């Protein structure tokens, strides 16, 4: 069962259709910024991190790099199995608060809290 309020997204690259991210949004969050944010999974850390580039892409604020497909929790749990690790440059890119989110707004949620302990264990055993 998915935690209440979370929506799951599979992000495929526009150019080749490969899945690049598993993302979550929380449209019913209390704060306006949290309603707007998109968190992406960093598999080796088993954590969802607020990602400003995906947030901008999700809301059509920049040229679309990904196709955002709304999926359910069971599909999300399947996607994580083959999800690629982001390159260190990608992590640096989305955590460097130049626009969209301030450093304080780049928050994290453990994968266990959103996807369940079994999935989090699978992620940590991949490394």
C-alpha positions, 0 to 999 in steps of 0.5 A: 500500500502506498503512503497517502498522498504520493503519486508515482512517475516513471520518467523516460528519456525523450530521445531513446525511451529509456527509463531514467528516473523513478519520481514521486510528487505529493500534490496534497502537501501542506506547503505550496513548494512541496505541492510543486516539487518532484523527488527522484530516487537515487537507488544506491542511497535508497532515498528520494531527493528533491530534483530541481531539473525534474521539477522544472521538466515536470511542470513544463518550465523547460524543454522536456527531457523526459516523458512523465508517465503516472504509475501505481505503487506496484509498477514503481516497485518493479521499476526500481529493479532495473533503474540506472544509477545517476552519474555523480554529475547528475546528482551535483546538477540537481542538488546545486540550488541555482534555481527553482529550489533553495538549499533548504528545500532540497529535502529527502525521503527514505525509499523505505518510507515511500516504497516499503522496506522490501524495496529499500533492502533490494536497493541497498543490496544492489551495491 
